Structures are given as C-alpha cells and as structure tokens.
Amino acid sequence: MTDVFTLDALLPFILIGFTAQMVDGALGMAFGVISSTLMVSVMGVPPARASAGVHLVEVFTTGVSGISHALHGNVDWWLFSKLVIPGVIGGVVGAYVLINVDGDVSRPFVMGYLSCIGLYLLWKSSHPPRERKPRVVAPLGLIGGFLDAVGGGGWGPVVTSNLLVQGTTPRMTIGTVSASEFFLTLSISITFLIGLGWQAFTTATVGLLIGGLAAAPLGAILAKRVSAQLLMRLVGTVLTLTSAYSLAKAVGYAPF
C-alpha cells in the first residue's frame, strides 16, 4: 500500500475507525477485530500491516481509557498483575510470528480466527454470566495477547468475555482489561516497528486514528440507545460474515 494522505485515500479508513470506535465505546471491546476484519477482507491490507496500524492507534485509545478506569476505581490490581505480563509476552510472540509469515499464508488463519470471534460474540450475547472469582487468568492473558497480535485484535473479546464467563464483575473486568491493554498494544506496536519499520504505519493508520478519535465521545451515546446484547449480536454477525467470506476467498471457494 502506498503512503498517500489524500482525502479519498484516507476516507475508507476513517469510516472503519469511526465505526469500530463507536462499537468499542459502547461494548468496551471490538475495535481491533472490527478494524482488522474490514481492513483485511474489504480493503485488502496485508494482515501484518493491518495489525500494526490497529495496535498503534490503540496505544492512544487504550492509554486514555486505562487512566480513566484507574481514576474511577474500576481496576482490580490483582487481576491486572496476573494479566499484563503474560499478555505482553503473548503479544510480542504473536507479532513476531505475523511479521515472519507471508501475508497470503497468514490471511486464511487470521480470517478463520476472526470468524470464530464473531461466532463467540453471537453465543455470548445470549448467555449472561454468573459472578464468581476467575480460576484461569495468566494462561488466558498469554493466549489473548498472542491472538490479539496475530489477528489484529481480540484482547477484549477473548479476555473480557472469558473472564465474564468465569464470573468476574463486569465493571471491574472491563476496567482491568482496558488498563492492561495499553501495555499490550504498546509492546506489540514496538515489535511491529522493529520488525517492519515505519513503513508499516501508513494511510490506514492515520485514517483509523482520525476516525477513532472522532467517534470516541459518541460511544457512550450509542450505549444508552442500543442494548449491549443487540450490539454484540450485530458485531458478531458482521465479523462472521465478512471474515468467513474473506476466508473462502483466500482458499479459492468464494464465488466472486
């Protein structure tokens, strides 16, 4: 992808960033998976560059979000300590793997993973969790960090959803996962920067950043007007359909 910063070149990525951040602001998750799915399956961005751009943008959004949650007492520091180090390790390993795998080879696996996330969100939207202390935390952070880097997103859907299924309190879970995500996205971005150079952060990154920042104040409004379960069903449906089509196209089974 060429580094062209015209309005025509930026606009599709601005719209992707805006849409993803609107949903993320209402759900507390899904910016990465929505952005990555649309960038790879619709815009044709190579998976490594899509993930690199998404994570650089998320350094800013998760930093602000994490500070806000900490100031409002929404962070469980015990849970944070169990998540952040395994998450960073998994993220760095995942980014390294994605850098060293050809985009045409990794694309089917990335799209297959995102399809599974979409199906999981559909399932979760109809299965409210029961509150209790989580038993599996560090391994979840390691796996979540790895998948987040490889798939361009998924820390929120994978980690938050699994912790809620284990019975954690929604408010503290979202705050803790958001705070730890800053360190994850920072470490993944540094890994991509070392492995790919600044050329990985181009038009797509700038567009995502503009769209994401523009939508950030509006997520709360969407959350008040649309139920979280309905929004999760819509996100799960979009992710499943777009990534499944891209997967079929990558393996030669798409009709067009």
VOBA-1610 file (N, C-alpha, C; in pm, whole numbers, padded with zeros to 5 digits, always signed):
BEGIN
Met+00084-00119+00000Met+00000+00000+00000Met+00087+00123+00000Thr+00057+00221-00088Thr+00137+00340-00096Thr+00097+00438+00013Asp+00190+00525+00049Asp+00170+00620+00157Asp+00109+00748+00100Val-00022+00747+00072Val-00091+00859+00010Val-00192+00916+00109Phe-00174+01043+00149Phe-00258+01102+00251Phe-00358+01201+00190Thr-00429+01158+00088Thr-00538+01238+00032Thr-00668+01198+00099Leu-00770+01283+00085Leu-00898+01253+00149Leu-00958+01125+00094Asp-00947+01104-00037Asp-01001+00982-00098Asp-00934+00857-00043Ala-00802+00867-00020Ala-00729+00751+00033Ala-00759+00729+00180Leu-00777+00839+00255Leu-00798+00829+00399Leu-00942+00792+00436Leu-01039+00837+00355Leu-01179+00826+00393Leu-01225+00685+00429Pro-01193+00581+00351Pro-01238+00447+00390Pro-01188+00405+00528Phe-01063+00440+00560Phe-01006+00402+00689Phe-01061+00489+00802Ile-01096+00615+00770Ile-01162+00699+00869Ile-01297+00639+00907Leu-01371+00593+00807Leu-01501+00532+00832Leu-01488+00403+00912Ile-01385+00323+00880Ile-01362+00200+00956Ile-01329+00232+01101Gly-01238+00328+01123Gly-01202+00366+01258Gly-01318+00424+01336Phe-01400+00504+01269Phe-01517+00565+01333Phe-01616+00457+01377Thr-01647+00366+01285Thr-01743+00259+01315Thr-01692+00169+01428Ala-01566+00130+01419Ala-01508+00040+01519Ala-01506+00104+01657Gln-01473+00234+01663Gln-01465+00302+01792Gln-01604+00326+01851Met-01702+00350+01766Met-01839+00365+01816Met-01884+00237+01886Val-01857+00123+01824Val-01895-00005+01883Val-01812-00031+02009Asp-01682-00005+02001Asp-01593-00029+02115Asp-01632+00058+02234Gly-01672+00182+02206Gly-01711+00271+02315Gly-01836+00223+02387Ala-01923+00155+02313Ala-02047+00105+02373Ala-02030-00031+02441Leu-01942-00116+02384Leu-01923-00252+02435Leu-01801-00269+02524Gly-01704-00178+02510Gly-01578-00195+02580Gly-01487-00295+02512Met-01514-00329+02386Met-01432-00424+02311Met-01466-00413+02163Ala-01384-00477+02081Ala-01412-00499+01938Ala-01352-00397+01844Phe-01279-00295+01891Phe-01216-00201+01797Phe-01119-00276+01705Gly-01034-00359+01765Gly-00933-00430+01687Gly-00990-00528+01589Val-01086-00610+01634Val-01138-00714+01545Val-01220-00655+01431Ile-01297-00550+01458Ile-01374-00486+01351Ile-01280-00420+01251Ser-01184-00342+01301Ser-01090-00273+01213Ser-01011-00372+01129Ser-00957-00474+01192Ser-00875-00571+01121Ser-00955-00648+01017Thr-01077-00689+01054Thr-01160-00764+00961Thr-01189-00682+00836Leu-01231-00557+00853Leu-01265-00473+00739Leu-01142-00434+00658Met-01030-00409+00727Met-00908-00371+00655Met-00854-00487+00570Val-00856-00607+00627Val-00801-00723+00555Val-00899-00775+00451Ser-01025-00791+00490Ser-01121-00856+00400Ser-01179-00761+00296Val-01198-00634+00332Val-01259-00537+00239Val-01155-00452+00168Met-01058-00399+00243Met-00960-00307+00185Met-00836-00377+00131Gly-00817-00505+00163Gly-00704-00580+00110Gly-00570-00547+00174Val-00571-00494+00295Val-00446-00463+00365Val-00383-00593+00414Pro-00252-00614+00395Pro-00187-00734+00447Pro-00207-00747+00598Pro-00227-00870+00650Pro-00256-00888+00792Pro-00155-00823+00886Ala-00026-00833+00857Ala+00075-00775+00946Ala+00062-00623+00952Arg+00040-00559+00837Arg+00026-00413+00836Arg-00105-00368+00900Ala-00211-00446+00881Ala-00338-00414+00946Ala-00323-00420+01097Ser-00262-00526+01147Ser-00242-00541+01291Ser-00152-00431+01346Ala-00046-00397+01272Ala+00046-00292+01316Ala-00027-00159+01329Gly-00108-00124+01228Gly-00181+00003+01232Gly-00283+00008+01344Val-00356-00101+01360Val-00458-00107+01465Val-00395-00090+01603His-00285-00157+01627His-00224-00151+01760His-00159-00015+01789Leu-00106+00051+01687Leu-00052+00184+01710Leu-00163+00281+01750Val-00277+00273+01682Val-00391+00357+01718Val-00439+00326+01859Glu-00442+00197+01892Glu-00492+00156+02024Glu-00398+00197+02138Val-00272+00226+02108Val-00184+00278+02213Val-00244+00406+02271Phe-00297+00492+02184Phe-00356+00618+02229Phe-00492+00595+02297Thr-00578+00517+02233Thr-00713+00499+02287Thr-00713+00420+02418Thr-00629+00316+02426Thr-00626+00236+02550Thr-00555+00311+02663Gly-00459+00397+02627Gly-00392+00477+02729Gly-00490+00568+02801Val-00570+00640+02723Val-00671+00729+02781Val-00775+00649+02859Ser-00819+00539+02800Ser-00921+00454+02864Ser-00869+00396+02995Gly-00745+00346+02993Gly-00688+00285+03113Gly-00675+00383+03228Ile-00629+00505+03198Ile-00616+00608+03301Ile-00753+00643+03359Ser-00851+00656+03270Ser-00986+00689+03315Ser-01043+00582+03408His-01025+00455+03370His-01076+00345+03455His-01003+00342+03589Ala-00873+00368+03589Ala-00796+00367+03714Ala-00843+00478+03807Leu-00867+00598+03751Leu-00912+00711+03832Leu-01051+00689+03890His-01132+00611+03822His-01268+00584+03869His-01277+00456+03952Gly-01162+00395+03984Gly-01161+00278+04070Gly-01214+00153+04006Asn-01199+00143+03873Asn-01253+00027+03801Asn-01148-00081+03773Val-01031-00071+03834Val-00923-00166+03806Val-00899-00257+03926Asp-00907-00386+03904Asp-00871-00487+04004Asp-00722-00514+03986Trp-00640-00460+04075Trp-00495-00465+04054Trp-00438-00606+04066Trp-00504-00694+04143Trp-00461-00834+04148Trp-00481-00899+04012Leu-00599-00877+03954Leu-00628-00932+03822Leu-00538-00870+03716Phe-00512-00740+03729Phe-00423-00669+03637Phe-00285-00733+03636Ser-00230-00759+03756Ser-00095-00816+03766Ser-00087-00956+03705Lys-00197-01030+03710Lys-00200-01165+03653Lys-00213-01164+03501Leu-00269-01055+03447Leu-00295-01047+03303Leu-00182-00983+03224Val-00123-00875+03278Val-00042-00787+03194Val+00086-00852+03144Ile+00161-00921+03230Ile+00289-00980+03185Ile+00267-01094+03086Pro+00179-01192+03115Pro+00152-01295+03014Pro+00097-01235+02884Gly+00013-01131+02896Gly-00043-01067+02777Gly+00064-01006+02690Val+00158-00936+02751Val+00269-00874+02677Val+00355-00981+02609Ile+00385-01088+02681Ile+00465-01196+02623Ile+00394-01257+02503Gly+00266-01288+02520Gly+00188-01345+02409Gly+00179-01250+02291Gly+00163-01120+02319Gly+00153-01021+02213Gly+00280-01007+02133Val+00395-01004+02200Val+00523-00992+02131Val+00549-01115+02045Val+00521-01232+02100Val+00541-01356+02023Val+00449-01358+01901Gly+00322-01318+01920Gly+00227-01316+01809Gly+00267-01220+01700Ala+00315-01101+01739Ala+00359-01002+01641Ala+00480-01054+01564Tyr+00573-01117+01634Tyr+00693-01173+01569Tyr+00654-01280+01467Val+00559-01366+01505Val+00513-01471+01413Val+00450-01409+01289Leu+00365-01309+01308Leu+00295-01247+01196Leu+00392-01175+01102Ile+00494-01112+01158Ile+00594-01042+01077Ile+00667-01139+00985Asn+00693-01260+01035Asn+00776-01354+00963Asn+00698-01457+00881Val+00567-01437+00870Val+00485-01525+00788Val+00428-01443+00673Asp+00435-01498+00551Asp+00384-01429+00433Asp+00235-01399+00448Gly+00193-01280+00402Gly+00055-01237+00417Gly-00045-01331+00354Asp-00013-01386+00237Asp-00105-01479+00170Asp-00122-01608+00248Val-00018-01646+00322Val-00023-01767+00404Val-00101-01742+00532Ser-00078-01626+00594Ser-00141-01598+00723Ser-00286-01555+00711Arg-00325-01499+00595Arg-00460-01445+00579Arg-00571-01546+00612Pro-00567-01670+00560Pro-00675-01766+00593Pro-00685-01795+00743Phe-00569-01803+00809Phe-00570-01831+00953Phe-00626-01713+01031Val-00587-01591+00992Val-00637-01471+01058Val-00788-01459+01041Met-00836-01481+00919Met-00980-01471+00892Met-01058-01583+00962Gly-00999-01702+00970Gly-01062-01811+01043Gly-01076-01777+01190Tyr-00973-01718+01248Tyr-00976-01675+01388Tyr-01083-01569+01411Leu-01089-01468+01322Leu-01188-01363+01338Leu-01330-01415+01319Ser-01348-01515+01233Ser-01479-01579+01219Ser-01521-01644+01350Cys-01426-01708+01416Cys-01454-01772+01545Cys-01491-01669+01651Ile-01423-01553+01650Ile-01456-01446+01743Ile-01599-01398+01719Gly-01635-01382+01591Gly-01771-01341+01559Gly-01875-01438+01612Leu-01851-01569+01591Leu-01942-01671+01641Leu-01947-01671+01793Tyr-01832-01649+01857Tyr-01826-01647+02002Tyr-01907-01530+02058Leu-01899-01413+01992Leu-01976-01298+02037Leu-02126-01324+02022Leu-02164-01392+01915Leu-02305-01428+01896Leu-02352-01520+02009Trp-02267-01616+02046Trp-02302-01708+02155Trp-02311-01633+02288Lys-02213-01546+02314Lys-02207-01476+02441Lys-02325-01381+02459Ser-02376-01327+02348Ser-02486-01231+02358Ser-02613-01294+02414Ser-02622-01425+02412Ser-02742-01493+02465Ser-02712-01579+02587His-02591-01564+02645His-02553-01642+02762His-02496-01550+02870Pro-02580-01484+02950Pro-02529-01398+03057Pro-02452-01477+03162Pro-02335-01424+03210Pro-02251-01498+03305Pro-02300-01488+03449Arg-02250-01579+03533Arg-02274-01573+03676Arg-02148-01522+03745Glu-02164-01440+03849Glu-02049-01374+03913Glu-01976-01468+04010Arg-01843-01481+03992Arg-01757-01557+04082Arg-01611-01524+04049Lys-01517-01567+04134Lys-01376-01536+04113Lys-01319-01624+04002Pro-01239-01564+03910Pro-01186-01642+03798Pro-01075-01737+03842Arg-01067-01852+03777Arg-00964-01951+03808Arg-00852-01952+03705Val-00883-01919+03581Val-00784-01920+03473Val-00760-01776+03429Val-00643-01720+03462Val-00615-01580+03431Val-00487-01566+03347Ala-00373-01610+03403Ala-00245-01593+03332Ala-00244-01664+03196Pro-00286-01791+03187Pro-00289-01855+03055Pro-00382-01783+02957Leu-00492-01729+03010Leu-00586-01654+02927Leu-00518-01528+02873Gly-00439-01460+02958Gly-00366-01342+02913Gly-00265-01375+02805Leu-00195-01486+02822Leu-00094-01528+02723Leu-00159-01558+02588Ile-00265-01635+02590Ile-00336-01671+02466Ile-00402-01548+02404Gly-00465-01467+02490Gly-00532-01347+02440Gly-00435-01250+02375Gly-00317-01232+02435Gly-00216-01143+02378Gly-00165-01193+02244Phe-00141-01324+02235Phe-00094-01384+02110Phe-00197-01368+01999Leu-00322-01403+02029Leu-00428-01393+01928Leu-00455-01249+01889Asp-00442-01157+01984Asp-00465-01016+01955Asp-00364-00966+01852Ala-00238-01004+01868Ala-00134-00961+01774Ala-00150-01027+01639Val-00175-01157+01638Val-00187-01231+01511Val-00312-01190+01435Gly-00422-01170+01507Gly-00549-01138+01442Gly-00576-00991+01425Gly-00486-00905+01476Gly-00509-00762+01467Gly-00608-00710+01569Gly-00652-00794+01659Gly-00747-00757+01762Gly-00801-00881+01829Gly-00869-00863+01941Gly-00926-00977+02009Gly-00899-00982+02158Trp-00814-00892+02209Trp-00786-00891+02352Trp-00916-00872+02432Gly-00997-00776+02392Gly-01124-00754+02460Gly-01220-00870+02446Pro-01254-00911+02321Pro-01347-01024+02306Pro-01299-01152+02371Val-01169-01183+02360Val-01118-01308+02415Val-01107-01302+02567Val-01036-01200+02618Val-01007-01194+02762Val-01129-01148+02841Thr-01188-01038+02801Thr-01305-00988+02875Thr-01418-01091+02876Ser-01448-01147+02759Ser-01557-01243+02752Ser-01531-01365+02838Asn-01408-01418+02832Asn-01377-01537+02911Asn-01379-01509+03060Leu-01331-01392+03102Leu-01336-01357+03244Leu-01480-01342+03291Leu-01565-01282+03207Leu-01705-01268+03243Leu-01774-01404+03251Val-01739-01493+03160Val-01794-01629+03164Val-01752-01699+03293Gln-01629-01669+03340Gln-01581-01728+03466Gln-01647-01665+03587Gly-01717-01550+03567Gly-01795-01493+03676Gly-01744-01365+03736Thr-01650-01296+03671Thr-01599-01170+03725Thr-01702-01058+03711Thr-01685-00953+03792Thr-01775-00838+03789Thr-01753-00759+03659Pro-01858-00730+03583Pro-01841-00661+03455Pro-01764-00530+03463Arg-01799-00443+03559Arg-01733-00312+03567Arg-01584-00325+03591Met-01545-00408+03687Met-01403-00425+03720Met-01330-00500+03609Thr-01399-00592+03545Thr-01336-00669+03437Thr-01302-00579+03319Ile-01400-00499+03275Ile-01377-00409+03162Ile-01268-00308+03194Gly-01269-00253+03315Gly-01167-00157+03354Gly-01028-00218+03359Thr-01018-00338+03416Thr-00888-00404+03429Thr-00833-00446+03294Val-00917-00503+03211Val-00873-00546+03079Val-00832-00426+02994Ser-00905-00315+03005Ser-00871-00194+02931Ser-00737-00136+02976Ala-00713-00136+03108Ala-00588-00082+03160Ala-00468-00168+03117Ser-00483-00298+03123Ser-00373-00387+03083Ser-00351-00385+02932Glu-00455-00351+02856Glu-00444-00350+02710Glu-00346-00244+02661Phe-00330-00135+02737Phe-00234-00032+02696Phe-00093-00090+02685Phe-00052-00168+02784Phe+00082-00227+02782Phe+00095-00332+02672Leu-00015-00402+02645Leu-00016-00500+02537Leu+00002-00431+02402Thr-00079-00328+02375Thr-00071-00261+02245Thr+00062-00189+02227Leu+00116-00135+02335Leu+00246-00068+02325Leu+00356-00167+02289Ser+00358-00282+02354Ser+00462-00382+02326Ser+00447-00440+02185Ile+00323-00462+02140Ile+00301-00513+02006Ile+00343-00410+01902Ser+00309-00283+01924Ser+00348-00177+01831Ser+00499-00165+01819Ile+00569-00174+01932Ile+00716-00167+01930Ile+00774-00285+01852Thr+00714-00403+01871Thr+00761-00521+01797Thr+00741-00504+01647Phe+00625-00454+01607Phe+00600-00429+01464Phe+00694-00322+01411Leu+00719-00221+01491Leu+00809-00113+01447Leu+00950-00166+01423Ile+00996-00253+01512Ile+01130-00312+01495Ile+01132-00406+01375Gly+01026-00484+01358Gly+01025-00584+01252Gly+00990-00533+01114Leu+00901-00430+01109Leu+00852-00382+00980Leu+00900-00241+00945Gly+00941-00164+01045Gly+00980-00026+01021Gly+00860+00066+01015Trp+00885+00195+01001Trp+00778+00293+01000Trp+00687+00280+00879Gln+00733+00212+00771Gln+00650+00198+00652Gln+00525+00116+00677Ala+00522+00042+00791Ala+00401-00035+00824Ala+00287+00056+00869Phe+00321+00177+00913Phe+00221+00270+00966Phe+00195+00378+00862Thr+00096+00357+00777Thr+00075+00446+00663Thr-00066+00505+00663Thr-00122+00516+00544Thr-00254+00578+00527Thr-00359+00514+00618Ala-00359+00382+00624Ala-00459+00311+00705Ala-00451+00354+00851Thr-00331+00368+00904Thr-00313+00405+01044Thr-00366+00545+01070Val-00331+00640+00984Val-00376+00778+01001Val-00529+00786+00993Gly-00588+00715+00896Gly-00733+00715+00883Gly-00802+00656+01005Leu-00750+00543+01055Leu-00808+00480+01175Leu-00801+00574+01294Leu-00688+00644+01308Leu-00670+00735+01421Leu-00769+00850+01416Ile-00787+00910+01297Ile-00882+01021+01281Ile-01024+00973+01312Gly-01063+00861+01252Gly-01198+00809+01274Gly-01223+00769+01418Gly-01123+00704+01479Gly-01137+00659+01617Gly-01150+00775+01714Leu-01068+00878+01697Leu-01075+00994+01786Leu-01205+01071+01768Ala-01255+01077+01643Ala-01380+01147+01618Ala-01498+01076+01684Ala-01494+00943+01688Ala-01606+00865+01742Ala-01599+00846+01892Ala-01481+00868+01952Ala-01462+00838+02094Ala-01568+00899+02185Pro-01605+01025+02166Pro-01706+01084+02258Pro-01848+01031+02234Leu-01871+00962+02123Leu-02007+00923+02086Leu-02044+00781+02130Gly-01945+00703+02172Gly-01973+00565+02210Gly-02071+00553+02325Ala-02059+00644+02423Ala-02149+00641+02539Ala-02293+00667+02498Ile-02312+00754+02397Ile-02447+00783+02348Ile-02507+00658+02285Leu-02426+00587+02205Leu-02473+00464+02143Leu-02509+00361+02249Ala-02428+00354+02355Ala-02452+00257+02461Ala-02587+00281+02530Lys-02627+00407+02539Lys-02754+00439+02603Lys-02874+00405+02516Arg-02855+00409+02384Arg-02966+00393+02292Arg-02982+00251+02238Val-02872+00174+02238Val-02876+00038+02185Val-02830-00058+02293Ser-02902-00166+02317Ser-02864-00262+02420Ser-02734-00332+02384Ala-02655-00364+02485Ala-02527-00430+02462Ala-02544-00564+02392Gln-02649-00639+02429Gln-02672-00770+02368Gln-02703-00758+02219Leu-02787-00659+02182Leu-02819-00639+02041Leu-02696-00598+01963Leu-02619-00506+02021Leu-02498-00459+01954Leu-02398-00573+01936Met-02386-00659+02037Met-02295-00772+02029Met-02339-00870+01921Arg-02470-00890+01908Arg-02521-00977+01801Arg-02487-00919+01664Leu-02504-00788+01649Leu-02474-00724+01521Leu-02325-00734+01488Val-02240-00707+01588Val-02096-00717+01567Val-02057-00860+01531Gly-02110-00956+01606Gly-02079-01096+01579Gly-02121-01138+01439Thr-02237-01090+01395Thr-02285-01123+01261Thr-02195-01064+01153Val-02158-00935+01169Val-02073-00869+01071Val-01936-00936+01064Leu-01877-00962+01180Leu-01745-01026+01183Leu-01750-01164+01118Thr-01851-01240+01152Thr-01860-01377+01100Thr-01876-01377+00948Leu-01966-01294+00897Leu-01993-01293+00753Leu-01874-01241+00673Thr-01815-01127+00716Thr-01706-01068+00638Thr-01580-01153+00643Ser-01546-01202+00761Ser-01423-01281+00771Ser-01441-01420+00709Ala-01563-01476+00718Ala-01587-01606+00655Ala-01577-01595+00504Tyr-01630-01486+00449Tyr-01619-01466+00303Tyr-01473-01449+00263Ser-01399-01369+00341Ser-01258-01349+00310Ser-01180-01480+00320Leu-01216-01564+00418Leu-01152-01694+00432Leu-01181-01781+00310Ala-01309-01783+00267Ala-01344-01862+00148Ala-01271-01810+00024Lys-01258-01679+00015Lys-01188-01620-00100Lys-01039-01657-00097Ala-00979-01657+00023Ala-00838-01686+00035Ala-00805-01830-00002Val-00900-01921+00023Val-00874-02063-00011Val-00936-02104-00143Gly-00993-02004-00216Gly-01039-02030-00352Gly-01180-02082-00365Tyr-01265-02060-00263Tyr-01402-02111-00269Tyr-01508-02000-00280Ala-01466-01874-00287Ala-01561-01765-00299Ala-01612-01756-00442Pro-01744-01734-00461Pro-01799-01729-00598Pro-01759-01604-00674Phe-01723-01494-00601Phe-01684-01368-00668Phe-01594-01288-00575
//
